[in-house]
Amino acid sequence: MGRAIIHLDMDAFFAAVEQRDFPELRGKPVIVGGSPERGVVCACSYEARPFGVRSAMGMSRALRLCPQALVRPVRMGRYREISLAVFAIFRRYTDRVEPLSIDEAFLDVTGCERLFGTPVEIAARIRREVREQLGLVVSAGIAPNKLLAKLASEQGKPDGLYAIREEEVESFLHPLPVGRLWGVGPVASRRLENGGIKTVGDLQSLSREYLERHFGSFGPTLFEMARGHDDREVVSGGTAQSLGHEETFDCDLWQPEDMERELLGIAERVARRLRRLGFSGRCITLRVKYSDHISVTRSHTLARGEESSGEIHRIAVELLQRTEAGSRAVRLLGITLSQLGQRGSGQESLFDEDDRRRRETLNRTLDGLQERFGEWGICRGSLLAPPGRREGGDGDQGS
Ligand SMILES: [Mg+2]
């Protein structure tokens, strides 16, 4: 018995939320992003795409291509709130939900037929619920594994539902450009195309040994992907949900006192939003962007969820001391809480005080390890991928 995997990906997520919240933006080219002088496009509505506007493009270039575009600032906190509601709908059908980003997930619905219908019916129901309850569009791909499900949802976009049955895998993959496969970036694509390999069908003609010789350890993966093989499980449990707030300053900050004062305001905003949603968060991440646009993050994971602004601020200030803020000028500060849970769910009572302290020490060690993975690897879902660092698909750039 094969598996049934659904890949769900919100269409133009950030831009769609703006159009949802502000009706005057509907049907118009909308760009979500930074300032026209130095920002980048984080997302754009489908109305902006015929002009050539794409996410990760410089704002000034995007506005030259589409001068009539309506530009909206990034409201990450709002997108995270909506994302929580989207994932709550996903979880009505299965607890096997693997978040890939703020607006994208894999669901394993193997064996859910008796309760909810066929995988295609489940995907259609989820799409309907997201549309009716949230006023947003989610595209779905249904296939026997993650690789194919993700390719299927891309195929269906926008506003699509696309299923690949076991017996259709071959004919689906054959005409696909090699660049559509995971991990095949522009460099690998060019190398393959120079060798006359343009489609996945062409790729199938190459032996495992040949691919290993030319692509090293990636070779065998290419060989398997060309045949639509992918055994990876849907890994649930983790949550990509996070809530946060960032402030960019008109003038760079030099004084630690000024930064601490700004952090208090940010902590209060985050805490307010957490309380409104009835959540607390265990992982507190501070983001610091220096005046040269280099940014770093520092995180701390607590044994139990926190939602008070005082405590969030205290930890953020501690984290600030582990950055170069003060000896370098700072242009942006942000605080994100992740590993969210329902507030007061009673989990903390399972641990006595000693236990709690031991876990905190362990968490600190883990945090130290996590930091080595750099800014974008720390807390899944606190992502707003910088340009040029996107991996496969459209991530949370809201396509
Ligand atoms: Mg998307």
Residues whose N, C-alpha, C, O or C-beta is under 5 A from the ligand:
A	BS01	MG	D9 M10 D11 A12 F13 D103 G395 G398 S399
